[in-house]
């Protein structure tokens, strides 16, 4: 079950992609969403707090998505945040690099709304202990 | 022993002739290279002049697709808002005045609901613009690298008009981007393959 009450940080340097991802998240049920243009911008917004999920692109100027992921996992306060990578970089080495850096899941562009929703369901299923 | 060395080092007329012949061949070869370089001068200069225009066109292309995509996104958002309002109104009608027309209204609601999925698919399909912009970005980096190398040739061949070129860092970046451009061909992994890899961890 996806917790749609949390605040989502959508990180992508392309404004069209931020808009598309936000609209898909809105359709899933999220209403509290903020945007960042790159990893550095995202880190600044994460420091303000209150973010419950990061949906980030890989290729961005200033700070790439993979660097943002490493920075998040290295931060004691942020390390447990769910991190979904949405990217066109889908070589095996990219995926392994992201997994080793601690990505929660990985969506390949172009994606379908169902693919994004499915990945979020998996992320939230892992985050919540199974009900007995 | 000393006599042997003297014999080895002595220049005979035959040796002189052979060296002259080789020097003559070498001179012809250098002249040919110089001539080839002169021939290359004009096209190399012209190409290096044109590359910034090609880069500008590509950047414009990315910008234009971004702006157009925003327009289409805005229109689909407006249509979705209308669709949502029509669905709500129909559901209200069904609830209030359904009666004998309930089936008709219900089929209308189903039709309107079906468009929700279509609109979202249309919306997400516009993510092609991001992929186009990424490819264009990689092409621009490659063009910058080519321009940098051409300018290097221009300088090496002694063509005077040295211009600002891409930095060495851009060059390294160009190689990386070229690798990524190659890797973004259809051999790139699809979502199901990505999921298989993720399952291994």
Contacts between the chains, C-beta under 8 A, distances in Angstrom:
chain1	res1	chain2	res2	distance
A	12	B	130	7.5
A	14	B	66	7.2
A	14	B	129	7.4
A	14	B	130	4.6
A	14	B	133	6.0
A	15	B	66	6.8
A	15	B	70	7.1
A	16	B	66	5.8
A	16	B	69	4.6
A	16	B	70	6.2
A	16	B	73	6.6
A	16	B	126	6.6
A	16	B	127	7.4
A	16	B	129	5.0
A	16	B	130	6.1
A	17	B	127	6.2
A	17	B	130	4.5
A	19	B	70	7.3
A	19	B	73	5.5
A	20	B	73	7.1
A	20	B	123	6.1
A	20	B	124	6.0
A	20	B	126	6.3
A	20	B	127	5.3
A	23	B	73	7.8
A	23	B	77	7.1
A	23	B	120	7.6
A	23	B	123	5.6
A	24	B	120	7.0
A	24	B	123	7.5
A	24	B	124	6.4
A	27	B	120	5.8
A	59	B	134	6.1
A	88	B	130	7.7
A	88	B	131	5.7
A	88	B	134	6.0
A	88	B	184	6.6
A	88	B	188	7.6
A	89	B	180	7.4
A	90	B	188	5.2
A	90	B	189	4.4
A	90	B	190	7.4
A	90	B	191	8.0
A	90	B	193	8.0
A	90	B	194	5.7
A	91	B	183	5.2
A	91	B	188	6.7
A	91	B	189	6.6
A	92	B	189	6.5
A	92	B	197	6.0
A	95	B	189	7.4
A	95	B	194	5.7
A	95	B	197	5.0
A	95	B	198	6.7
A	96	B	197	7.2
A	99	B	198	6.7
A	99	B	201	4.8
A	105	B	198	7.2
A	106	B	194	5.7
A	106	B	198	6.3
A	107	B	191	7.2
A	108	B	189	7.2
A	108	B	190	6.6
A	108	B	191	4.7
A	108	B	194	5.5
A	109	B	127	6.0
A	109	B	130	6.6
A	109	B	131	6.2
A	110	B	124	7.1
A	110	B	125	7.3
A	110	B	127	4.9
A	110	B	128	6.5
A	110	B	131	6.6
A	111	B	124	6.9
A	111	B	127	7.3
A	111	B	191	7.2
A	112	B	121	7.4
A	112	B	124	6.3
A	113	B	120	5.2
A	113	B	121	7.4
A	113	B	124	5.8
A	115	B	191	6.1
